[in-house]
Amino acid sequence: MKKLSVCFWVLAALLSDIMCAVVAWNYRSMLCGINYEGYSAPASAAFLLAVPFAAGIAVCVALALYFKKRSAKQ
């Protein structure tokens, strides 16, 4: 169970890094798009992409804590 806990902690950290990269890339793309291509969405709309990542990170942290608690009981 301890290995599962560590795996979910690592997965949460990876999701956090990926979330930062995706939001930053889309934010930059929307800023450039507004200046050159006339997109109608504001650049702050890129931050809506963080919502599913945040949910995934929360699930990973909850599972990591659950498996850590179970391994402590054994």
Secondary structure, DSSP 8 states (H G I E B T S, - for coil): -HHHHHHHHHHHHHHHHHHHHHHHHHHHHHHHHHHHT--SS-GGGGGGGHHHHHHHHHHHHHHHHHHHHHHHH-
